């Protein structure tokens, strides 16, 4: 595949031709402006212009996604482990993950943006512009009462994903061919030892501490991997949810895979970017459970459900803390470091409800005092 030109101004002729195909007419004068970037390998731009409005485009602008890697089948290192790597090697790829997941999500009624065109040779995707109203920013200054209906709408979307996501018998769908297996869960936990302790603190974890850490991280990974799986978003949090008018929309879904229900719930309710009150979290967990009970027609064990939520909190948030350090140390992006204190707070709270993992807490706290209970 020919490596695409990566700067929009240098790709102007390609973009103009793609707009012609989308609009079925000449695009006229248009401009391309950079949008806020995150930690991903993709870059985003907004294409605007009077001629873009019309029946082919929702609104009068389009979001341009530029793939940083000219190989459309490449995946982030954190999802190419275990069953994910095996599936990637064995599967005959037929579509870009983003496109495949978008089409699958769309087919089960999830509010994803519309895809106008995918120029595979240039590594360009043209997507519906959902605006700039991230859930994270919308929540600022809101009371619990004001936040509640927004989060209930998020839970409603999550229920559709979990209950309908794996219902279609499409064996080749990439989300069905990868999962949070024991190896991947353990890899993510070890990420914290490598980057959150050894690289960040510039120390070597002592052998006895490492043995305790690996033993208990292995137990966490084994238990979570043994539970029934549904299709999960993988990063269902306030920066991947947008409000378009009164309607919640979801983005950044290309890494969807099979995992437990509580994974997405932890992503949303134990969000490193927005800290929710204990009362609101309890309400939303109950809201999710009651929605499941209405569908299943039977009662669920709330104590067991909450314990798995706390266990998944340990795994996800330990991973997140290590990931933030990784981004700072390896990617040279410091902006996520400010979210580490709240992330460590979630881990400490989960340890309080999981006394069987006290040895893990003590061993981690020797290197990260914020985790000391």
C-alpha positions as CSV (number, residue, x, y, z in Angstrom):
1,X,0.0,0.0,0.0
2,X,1.3,3.4,-0.9
3,X,2.0,5.5,2.2
4,X,-0.4,8.4,2.4
5,X,0.5,12.0,2.6
6,X,-0.3,12.9,6.2
7,X,-0.8,16.7,6.2
8,X,-4.3,17.9,5.2
9,X,-3.0,20.8,3.0
10,X,-0.9,18.4,1.1
11,X,-3.9,16.1,0.7
12,X,-6.2,18.9,-0.5
13,X,-6.7,17.3,-4.0
14,X,-7.5,13.9,-2.5
15,X,-9.9,15.5,0.0
16,X,-11.6,17.5,-2.8
17,X,-12.0,14.3,-4.8
18,X,-13.4,12.4,-1.8
19,X,-15.9,15.3,-1.1
20,X,-17.0,15.1,-4.8
21,X,-17.8,11.4,-4.3
22,X,-19.7,12.1,-1.0
23,X,-21.7,15.1,-2.2
24,X,-22.2,13.9,-5.8
25,X,-21.2,17.4,-6.9
26,X,-18.2,19.7,-6.6
27,X,-17.5,20.7,-2.9
28,X,-16.8,24.4,-3.8
29,X,-14.6,26.2,-1.3
30,X,-13.8,24.3,1.9
31,X,-11.5,24.6,4.8
32,X,-9.8,22.0,7.0
33,X,-9.2,22.9,10.7
34,X,-7.4,20.7,13.3
35,X,-9.6,19.4,16.1
36,X,-8.4,18.6,19.7
37,X,-6.2,15.5,19.7
38,X,-6.1,12.7,22.3
39,X,-3.5,10.0,23.0
40,X,-4.4,7.9,20.0
41,X,-2.5,7.4,16.8
42,X,-5.3,9.0,14.8
43,X,-5.6,12.7,14.0
44,X,-8.9,14.6,13.5
45,X,-9.8,17.6,11.4
46,X,-13.1,19.4,10.7
47,X,-13.9,20.1,7.1
48,X,-16.3,23.1,6.7
49,X,-17.8,25.1,3.9
50,X,-21.1,26.4,2.6
51,X,-21.3,23.8,-0.2
52,X,-21.1,20.9,2.3
53,X,-24.6,21.3,3.5
54,X,-27.2,19.2,1.7
55,X,-29.0,15.8,1.8
56,X,-25.7,13.9,1.7
57,X,-24.2,15.4,4.9
58,X,-25.8,15.9,8.3
59,X,-25.0,19.5,9.1
60,X,-22.6,21.7,7.2
61,X,-19.3,20.1,8.2
62,X,-17.6,16.7,8.2
63,X,-15.0,15.2,10.5
64,X,-11.9,13.9,8.8
65,X,-10.0,11.0,10.5
66,X,-6.4,10.6,9.3
67,X,-4.8,7.3,10.1
68,X,-1.2,7.8,11.3
69,X,-0.1,4.3,10.3
70,X,-0.3,3.5,6.5
71,X,-1.1,-0.1,7.5
72,X,-4.9,-0.1,8.2
73,X,-4.7,-3.4,10.0
74,X,-2.2,-2.3,12.7
75,X,-3.5,-2.2,16.3
76,X,-2.3,-0.6,19.5
77,X,0.1,-2.8,21.5
78,X,-2.2,-3.0,24.4
79,X,-4.9,-4.9,22.4
80,X,-2.5,-7.2,20.5
81,X,-2.0,-9.6,23.4
82,X,-3.4,-13.1,24.1
83,X,-6.6,-14.0,22.2
84,X,-6.4,-10.6,20.5
85,X,-3.1,-11.3,18.9
86,X,-4.2,-14.8,18.0
87,X,-7.4,-13.6,16.3
88,X,-5.4,-10.9,14.4
89,X,-3.0,-13.5,13.0
90,X,-5.6,-16.1,12.1
91,X,-8.4,-14.0,10.7
92,X,-8.7,-12.9,7.1
93,X,-9.1,-9.2,7.5
94,X,-11.9,-7.7,5.4
95,X,-12.3,-4.2,6.9
96,X,-10.7,-1.6,9.1
97,X,-11.6,-2.2,12.8
98,X,-13.2,1.2,13.1
99,X,-15.4,0.6,10.1
100,X,-16.3,-3.0,11.0
101,X,-17.3,-2.0,14.6
102,X,-19.2,1.1,13.4
103,X,-21.2,-1.0,11.0
104,X,-21.9,-3.6,13.6
105,X,-22.9,-1.1,16.3
106,X,-25.1,0.7,13.7
107,X,-26.9,-2.6,12.9
108,X,-27.9,-3.1,16.6
109,X,-29.2,0.4,17.0
110,X,-26.3,2.1,18.8
111,X,-25.9,5.9,18.2
112,X,-22.7,6.0,16.3
113,X,-21.7,8.7,13.8
114,X,-22.5,8.1,10.2
115,X,-19.6,7.1,8.0
116,X,-19.6,9.0,4.6
117,X,-16.6,7.5,3.0
118,X,-13.4,5.5,3.7
119,X,-10.5,6.1,1.3
120,X,-8.4,3.1,2.1
121,X,-5.5,4.1,-0.1
122,X,-5.1,7.5,1.5
123,X,-6.0,6.3,5.0
124,X,-8.8,8.8,5.3
125,X,-12.2,8.4,6.9
126,X,-15.0,11.0,6.5
127,X,-17.5,10.9,9.4
128,X,-20.5,12.7,10.7
129,X,-19.6,15.8,12.7
130,X,-21.2,15.3,16.2
131,X,-20.0,18.7,17.4
132,X,-17.8,19.4,20.4
133,X,-20.1,18.7,23.4
134,X,-18.2,15.9,25.2
135,X,-20.1,14.5,28.2
136,X,-17.0,15.3,30.3
137,X,-17.4,19.1,29.6
138,X,-21.2,19.0,29.8
139,X,-21.1,17.6,33.4
140,X,-19.0,20.5,34.8
141,X,-20.9,22.4,37.5
142,X,-23.9,20.0,37.4
143,X,-25.5,18.6,40.5
144,X,-26.2,14.9,41.0
145,X,-29.8,15.5,40.0
146,X,-28.8,17.2,36.8
147,X,-26.2,14.5,36.0
148,X,-28.6,11.5,36.6
149,X,-30.7,11.6,33.4
150,X,-27.5,11.9,31.3
151,X,-25.9,8.9,32.9
152,X,-29.1,6.9,32.7
153,X,-29.1,7.6,29.0
154,X,-25.6,6.2,28.9
155,X,-26.6,3.1,30.8
156,X,-29.5,2.6,28.4
157,X,-27.0,2.6,25.5
158,X,-24.7,0.3,27.4
159,X,-27.6,-2.2,27.9
160,X,-28.3,-2.3,24.2
161,X,-24.6,-3.0,23.5
162,X,-24.4,-5.7,26.1
163,X,-27.7,-7.4,25.4
164,X,-27.8,-7.1,21.6
165,X,-24.1,-6.8,20.7
166,X,-23.3,-10.5,20.4
167,X,-26.7,-11.5,19.1
168,X,-25.8,-11.4,15.4
169,X,-24.2,-14.5,14.1
170,X,-21.3,-12.9,12.3
171,X,-18.3,-15.1,13.1
172,X,-15.9,-12.8,11.2
173,X,-16.8,-9.6,13.2
174,X,-13.5,-8.5,14.8
175,X,-15.2,-7.8,18.1
176,X,-16.1,-11.5,18.5
177,X,-12.6,-12.7,17.7
178,X,-10.9,-11.0,20.6
179,X,-11.6,-10.9,24.3
180,X,-10.4,-9.9,27.7
181,X,-8.8,-13.3,28.4
182,X,-6.6,-14.1,31.3
183,X,-3.4,-13.2,29.5
184,X,-4.6,-9.7,28.4
185,X,-6.0,-8.8,31.8
186,X,-2.7,-9.8,33.4
187,X,-0.7,-7.9,30.8
188,X,-2.6,-4.8,31.6
189,X,-2.0,-5.2,35.4
190,X,1.7,-5.8,34.8
191,X,1.7,-2.5,32.9
192,X,1.5,-0.7,36.2
193,X,4.5,-2.5,37.7
194,X,6.6,-1.7,34.6
195,X,5.6,2.0,34.1
196,X,3.7,3.2,37.2
197,X,6.4,1.9,39.6
198,X,9.7,0.9,38.0
199,X,9.9,3.5,35.1
200,X,8.2,6.3,37.0
201,X,9.9,5.8,40.4
202,X,13.2,4.6,38.9
203,X,13.3,1.6,41.3
204,X,13.3,-2.1,40.9
205,X,10.5,-4.0,42.6
206,X,11.9,-6.4,45.1
207,X,11.6,-10.1,44.4
208,X,9.3,-10.8,47.3
209,X,7.0,-7.9,46.4
210,X,6.9,-8.9,42.8
211,X,5.9,-12.4,43.7
212,X,3.0,-11.1,45.8
213,X,2.0,-8.7,43.0
214,X,2.1,-11.3,40.3
215,X,0.3,-13.9,42.4
216,X,-2.6,-11.7,43.2
217,X,-2.8,-10.0,39.8
218,X,-3.0,-13.5,38.4
219,X,-5.9,-14.3,40.7
220,X,-7.7,-11.2,39.6
221,X,-7.1,-12.0,35.9
222,X,-8.2,-15.6,36.3
223,X,-11.5,-14.8,38.0
224,X,-12.5,-12.0,35.6
225,X,-11.6,-14.1,32.6
226,X,-13.8,-16.9,33.9
227,X,-17.0,-14.9,33.9
228,X,-19.6,-14.8,31.1
229,X,-18.8,-12.2,28.4
230,X,-20.7,-9.8,26.4
231,X,-19.6,-7.3,23.7
232,X,-18.0,-4.3,25.4
233,X,-16.9,-0.9,24.1
234,X,-13.7,-1.1,26.1
235,X,-13.4,2.7,26.8
236,X,-17.0,3.7,27.7
237,X,-16.2,7.0,29.5
238,X,-17.0,10.7,29.4
239,X,-14.5,11.6,26.6
240,X,-16.0,9.0,24.3
241,X,-19.6,10.1,24.8
242,X,-21.0,13.2,23.2
243,X,-24.3,15.1,23.4
244,X,-25.8,16.1,20.1
245,X,-28.8,18.2,21.2
246,X,-30.4,15.9,23.8
247,X,-29.1,12.7,22.2
248,X,-26.1,10.8,23.5
249,X,-23.7,9.5,20.9
250,X,-20.7,7.2,21.2
251,X,-17.3,7.5,19.6
252,X,-13.8,5.8,19.7
253,X,-15.3,2.3,19.7
254,X,-12.9,0.6,17.3
255,X,-11.3,-1.6,20.1
256,X,-14.6,-3.3,21.0
257,X,-14.2,-6.9,22.2
258,X,-15.7,-9.6,24.4
259,X,-15.6,-8.9,28.1
260,X,-17.7,-8.7,31.3
261,X,-20.5,-6.2,31.8
262,X,-18.8,-4.6,34.6
263,X,-15.9,-3.5,32.4
264,X,-17.9,-0.8,30.6
265,X,-19.6,0.1,33.9
266,X,-16.3,0.7,35.6
267,X,-15.1,2.8,32.6
268,X,-18.2,5.0,33.0
269,X,-18.7,5.1,36.7
270,X,-15.1,5.1,37.8
271,X,-14.1,7.5,35.1
272,X,-10.6,9.1,35.7
273,X,-11.8,12.3,34.1
274,X,-15.1,12.8,36.0
275,X,-15.5,11.7,39.7
276,X,-19.0,10.7,40.6
277,X,-20.5,10.6,44.1
278,X,-21.0,7.3,45.9
279,X,-24.7,7.9,45.9
280,X,-24.9,8.5,42.1
281,X,-22.8,5.4,41.4
282,X,-25.0,3.2,43.6
283,X,-28.1,4.6,41.9
284,X,-26.7,3.8,38.4
285,X,-25.5,0.3,39.3
286,X,-29.0,-0.4,40.5
287,X,-30.5,1.3,37.4
288,X,-28.4,-1.1,35.2
289,X,-29.3,-4.2,37.3
290,X,-33.1,-3.3,37.2
291,X,-32.9,-2.9,33.4
292,X,-31.3,-6.4,33.1
293,X,-33.9,-7.9,35.5
294,X,-36.7,-6.5,33.3
295,X,-35.2,-8.1,30.3
296,X,-34.3,-11.4,31.9
297,X,-37.5,-11.7,34.0
298,X,-35.5,-12.8,37.1
299,X,-33.6,-11.3,40.0
300,X,-29.9,-10.8,40.1
301,X,-27.5,-11.2,43.0
302,X,-26.6,-7.6,43.8
303,X,-23.8,-8.5,46.3
304,X,-22.0,-10.6,43.7
305,X,-22.6,-8.0,41.0
306,X,-21.0,-5.3,43.1
307,X,-18.1,-7.5,44.1
308,X,-17.2,-8.1,40.5
309,X,-17.6,-4.3,39.8
310,X,-15.0,-3.7,42.5
311,X,-12.7,-6.4,41.2
312,X,-13.0,-5.0,37.7
313,X,-12.3,-1.5,39.2
314,X,-9.0,-2.9,40.6
315,X,-8.0,-4.3,37.2
316,X,-9.1,-1.4,35.0
317,X,-7.8,1.4,37.3
318,X,-4.4,-0.2,38.0
319,X,-4.1,-0.5,34.2
320,X,-5.1,3.1,33.7
321,X,-2.6,4.4,36.2
322,X,0.2,2.5,34.5
323,X,-1.1,3.7,31.1
324,X,-1.0,7.3,32.1
325,X,2.6,6.9,33.1
326,X,3.4,5.1,29.9
327,X,1.9,7.9,27.8
328,X,4.0,10.4,29.7
329,X,7.3,8.5,29.7
330,X,7.2,6.8,26.3
331,X,4.8,9.0,24.3
332,X,6.1,12.2,26.0
333,X,2.6,13.4,26.6
334,X,2.2,14.7,30.2
335,X,-1.4,15.8,30.1
336,X,-2.8,12.6,31.6
337,X,-0.6,12.6,34.7
338,X,-3.1,14.9,36.6
339,X,-5.7,12.1,36.5
340,X,-3.5,9.7,38.4
341,X,-4.5,10.8,41.9
342,X,-8.2,10.1,41.4
343,X,-7.4,6.9,39.6
344,X,-5.3,5.7,42.6
345,X,-8.2,6.8,44.9
346,X,-10.5,4.4,43.0
347,X,-8.0,1.6,43.5
348,X,-7.7,2.3,47.2
349,X,-11.6,2.3,47.6
350,X,-11.9,-1.0,45.8
351,X,-9.2,-2.6,48.0
352,X,-11.3,-1.5,51.1
353,X,-14.1,-3.7,49.8
354,X,-11.9,-6.6,48.8
355,X,-10.0,-7.6,51.9
356,X,-8.8,-10.8,50.3
357,X,-6.4,-8.6,48.2
358,X,-4.9,-6.8,51.2
359,X,-1.4,-8.4,50.4
360,X,-1.5,-6.9,47.0
361,X,-2.5,-3.5,48.4
362,X,0.4,-3.6,50.9
363,X,3.0,-4.6,48.3
364,X,1.9,-1.9,45.9
365,X,1.7,0.7,48.6
366,X,5.4,0.2,49.4
367,X,6.1,1.9,46.0
368,X,2.9,3.9,45.8
369,X,2.1,5.3,49.2
370,X,-1.2,6.8,48.0
371,X,-2.6,3.2,47.9
372,X,-2.0,2.6,51.6
373,X,-5.2,1.9,53.4
